[in-house]
Amino acid sequence: MLRTVDENGYAIAPSVLGRAKTVSIERALEGVRIAGAGTRNLLELSWCRALVSDLRDALQLPGLAVQCTLFDKTPARNWLVPLHQDLGIPVRERVDNSELGVWSEKEGRPFVRPPIELLEQLIAVRVHIDDCGEDNGPLRVVPGSHRHGRLGPEAARWFRDAVGEVSCPVGRGGALVFKPLLLHASSKSSSPRHRRVLHFLFGPASIGYGLRWQHAV
C-alpha cells in the first residue's frame, strides 16, 4: 500500500478499524467539542493516542503521529474545500530559521511551512468513522501531483485539468492514506449528515531546522 501511495500519492484501505473499535471511537467523539469545521488537538486525548498504535500496525506506517484533526460535516456544518496541498505543520514553538516559510497560529498553536524535503516525508491518514459515499463530500485527489513540489493556484488548476480528479469514497472504519503534497479538494455534501473523519499526520521523529513537533506519539 505504501508503494502505491509513493507512486500515485494515495491509496484506500477499506478496513482499518473493526466494528467494536469504530463504535468506541464514536462514543469518545461525543465528548469532543468542535469549533467550526473541527478541531486539531485530538492527540492530547488518551483514546486518540492509543489509536495510533492500531493504525501503525494495520497500515505499517513509519514515523510518529504528530497531529490528529477531527472533521465533521453535518447539515449545520456543510462546507467545501477548494483544491490545495497541505503545506503547514504543527510545531511546539516558533524558531528563527531562514529556511522556514510562513508562520501562522491555529487554535492557539504555532504552525509553519517547512522546506519541501520535509513535506515529502509526511503521510496523512484519514480514518472514516461514518460511511462517506459520493453524496457525502468525499475527498477528490489529483493522482501524481505530489511529485511536483509546491504548486501555485494556476499550476494546480492546470495539473487538475490535464490529469483529472479521482473521487475517494471510503466506508465506515476504512481509511484514505495520502501524501499531503497531493492536490486534493472536497465538495459540500449533497445529502448532509455526519461525515466524521480523524485526519492523522505522520512524520519523522527528528525534523531539523530547530523545530520540535507539538505532539509525537
C-alpha positions in Angstrom: 0.0 0.0 0.0 2.8 2.4 0.9 4.3 1.8 -2.5 1.0 2.8 -4.1 1.0 5.9 -2.0 4.5 6.8 -3.1 3.6 6.3 -6.8 0.1 7.7 -7.0 0.0 9.9 -4.0 -2.9 8.0 -2.3 -4.4 4.6 -1.5 -7.7 3.5 0.1 -7.5 0.9 2.9 -11.1 -0.3 3.1 -11.0 -2.0 6.6 -8.6 -0.5 9.2 -10.9 -0.4 12.2 -13.2 -3.2 13.3 -16.8 -2.5 14.3 -16.2 -2.6 18.0 -13.3 -0.1 17.8 -15.3 2.2 15.5 -18.2 2.3 17.9 -15.8 3.0 20.8 -14.3 6.0 18.9 -17.8 7.2 18.0 -18.7 7.3 21.7 -15.4 9.1 22.6 -16.1 11.7 20.0 -19.4 12.6 21.8 -17.2 14.4 24.3 -15.1 16.4 21.8 -16.1 20.0 21.4 -15.9 21.4 17.8 -15.4 25.0 16.8 -16.2 25.5 13.1 -15.3 22.5 10.9 -13.4 20.6 13.5 -10.5 20.6 16.0 -6.8 19.9 15.5 -5.7 18.8 19.0 -7.0 15.3 19.5 -3.6 13.8 20.2 -4.0 15.4 23.6 -6.6 12.7 24.3 -5.6 9.3 25.6 -8.0 7.3 23.4 -6.6 9.0 20.3 -3.1 8.3 21.3 -4.0 4.7 21.8 -5.5 4.6 18.3 -2.1 5.5 16.8 -0.7 2.0 17.6 -3.6 0.3 15.8 -3.1 2.4 12.7 0.6 1.9 12.7 0.2 -1.9 12.9 -2.6 -2.1 10.4 -1.0 0.1 7.8 2.7 -0.5 8.5 3.3 3.3 8.9 6.7 4.7 9.5 7.4 7.6 11.9 5.3 9.2 14.6 1.8 10.6 14.7 2.3 14.3 15.1 -1.3 15.6 14.7 -4.9 14.4 14.7 -7.7 16.6 13.4 -11.4 15.8 13.6 -13.5 17.0 10.7 -17.3 16.6 10.9 -19.6 17.6 8.1 -23.3 17.8 9.2 -26.4 19.6 7.9 -25.4 22.5 10.1 -21.7 22.4 9.1 -21.6 21.5 5.4 -18.6 23.1 3.8 -16.4 22.7 0.7 -12.6 22.8 0.5 -11.0 24.2 -2.7 -8.1 22.5 -4.5 -5.0 22.7 -2.3 -1.9 21.0 -0.8 -1.3 20.7 2.9 1.8 22.8 3.4 1.8 23.7 7.1 3.0 21.5 10.1 2.2 21.8 13.8 5.3 22.7 15.9 6.0 23.4 19.6 7.3 26.9 19.3 8.5 29.5 16.8 12.2 29.4 15.8 14.3 31.7 13.7 15.5 29.9 10.6 15.7 31.4 7.1 14.8 28.0 5.5 11.3 28.1 7.1 8.3 29.8 5.4 5.1 31.3 6.6 4.2 31.1 10.2 0.6 31.0 11.5 -1.4 30.2 14.6 -4.3 27.7 14.7 -6.3 27.0 17.8 -3.6 28.8 19.8 -0.7 26.7 18.4 2.1 27.6 16.0 2.2 26.2 12.5 5.0 26.8 9.9 5.6 26.0 6.2 8.8 23.8 6.2 11.1 23.1 3.3 9.8 20.7 0.6 12.3 18.0 1.7 10.3 17.6 5.0 6.9 17.8 3.4 7.8 14.9 1.1 8.4 12.7 4.1 4.9 13.1 5.6 1.9 10.8 5.3 -1.7 11.6 6.1 -4.3 9.0 7.2 -8.0 9.9 7.1 -9.9 7.4 9.2 -13.6 7.4 8.5 -16.0 7.0 11.4 -19.0 7.2 9.1 -19.7 5.9 5.6 -18.6 8.6 3.1 -20.1 7.9 -0.4 -20.3 10.2 -3.4 -23.2 12.1 -1.9 -21.4 12.9 1.4 -18.5 15.1 0.3 -15.6 12.6 -0.2 -12.1 13.9 -0.9 -11.2 14.3 -4.6 -7.5 13.9 -5.5 -5.3 14.6 -8.5 -3.1 11.4 -8.9 0.6 12.0 -9.1 0.5 15.7 -8.2 2.6 15.1 -5.1 5.7 14.6 -7.2 5.8 18.1 -8.5 6.6 20.1 -5.3 4.6 23.1 -4.2 2.1 24.2 -6.9 0.6 27.6 -7.1 -3.1 28.1 -7.8 -2.6 28.4 -11.6 -0.3 25.4 -11.8 -2.7 23.4 -9.6 -5.6 24.1 -11.8 -3.6 23.3 -14.9 -2.5 20.0 -13.4 -6.0 19.0 -12.4 -7.4 19.8 -15.9 -4.6 17.8 -17.5 -4.7 14.8 -15.2 -8.2 14.8 -13.9 -9.6 14.2 -10.4 -10.4 10.9 -8.7 -13.1 10.7 -6.0 -12.3 8.7 -2.9 -15.4 7.4 -1.2 -14.5 5.5 2.0 -16.6 3.2 4.1 -17.0 3.3 7.9 -13.9 2.0 9.5 -11.8 2.5 6.4 -9.0 5.0 5.7 -7.6 7.1 2.9 -3.8 7.3 3.0 -2.2 10.0 1.0 0.8 12.4 0.7 0.0 15.9 2.0 1.6 17.4 -1.2 -1.1 15.6 -3.2 -3.6 18.1 -4.7 -7.0 17.5 -3.0 -10.4 19.1 -2.6 -13.9 18.2 -1.4 -17.4 19.4 -2.2 -20.3 20.1 0.1 -22.4 17.0 0.9 -25.4 16.8 -1.4 -27.1 14.6 1.3 -25.7 16.2 4.5 -25.3 14.0 7.6 -22.4 13.1 9.9 -19.2 12.6 7.9 -16.7 12.3 10.8 -13.1 11.9 9.8 -10.0 11.6 12.0 -7.2 13.1 10.0 -3.8 11.9 11.3 -0.4 13.3 10.2 2.7 11.0 10.5 6.2 12.3 10.2 9.8 11.6 11.1 10.9 11.8 14.8 13.6 14.3 14.0 12.6 17.2 11.7 15.6 19.5 11.9 15.6 23.3 11.3 15.5 23.8 15.1 11.8 22.6 15.1 10.0 20.2 17.5 6.6 18.7 16.9 3.7 19.9 19.1 2.9 16.2 19.8 4.8 13.0 18.8 3.2 9.6 19.5 
